[in-house]
Amino acid sequence: EDLIDAKKQHRPNSYPAMDAILRRDLPVILGHHAGQALVPENATVEDIVAVIQGLHHSYVFIQGPPGAGKTYIGSRVILALLKEGKRVGVSSNSHKAIVNLLQAVEKEAIATHFSFRGAKKSDLDDPSQLIEGTYIQDLQKKEEVFKGEFDLVAGTAWLFADPEMDQQLDYLCIDEAGQVALGMLVPMATSTRNIVLLGDQMQLAQPVEGVHPGESGQSVLDYLLEGKATIPPEQGIFLQNTWRMHPAICEFISSAVYEGRLSSHQKTETRYLELDSNADSALLPVGIRFEPVAHEGCAQYSQEEVTRVKALYENLLTQSYMDDDGQKKPLQEHNILVVSPYNILVILLK
């Protein structure tokens, strides 16, 4: 507290964006009537950017299901704010998520010939933390970030919770917000006047270590949604089109997980397996297939499952698929993903 001068002492309503999240208020957007949908159906990037630019000491949540373009949208929102002269922070629980979003920002900045000054708080001895960007530099010490007068600053929660960052930002964009606990958001929120939450609480949940009082241990997204699967149109923005899933898969995922609000982009309809007469009977050109394997007494792994997966894997490598451009190509190892919840089974499969 000795480091915080009188101007930075917390006062009631000093952090309205934080308060709005804690109260679960609707976003406050200039020129927008509370209670109405924030964006129209099939909103464009420009629609979403306009909402973010209109935030008034408030917050907005952009929910991005798999393949719905969360990073694409996030990078363009950040760049639009920078072009407006706003000072923007980028954070997440992991450096990997931060670097991924920053790389998308840099790519778009280069493509549009827009330059800015950015800094990321990084451990220079850890290559996984480095952005090594054209406009964004990696800095070892927080003091270098604080005193650099950068347009964009990036780092984990510890950077933005520092008293030196108190109300220094126009916007704080938090990626993978479904993994950020509410108790962690509060100190980060002291750094900014507006908050943009990017994520999807229906995907990987936050890693839980320890017990937190009340609702503070929930992710900020779970806290805001109170059990709802998707963000209501008046409370946030749901990216409703996925570029990743074929309709035969998306229809099931949408109805089972996303209240029927998720749909596939038309381009995904061209993707399917081109199966020959030697294809395994369990394989389908598209869609989800359940393949039962009989076994007993297998708590964490089953050799029978390993054998069946291996056979399917090898058979897939003899098949072909149609890509986005309608070209027939042979299936290769990088086209196949095998997933298991048990480490010992993963080891055996490898």
Disulfide bonds with the S-S distance in Angstrom:
none
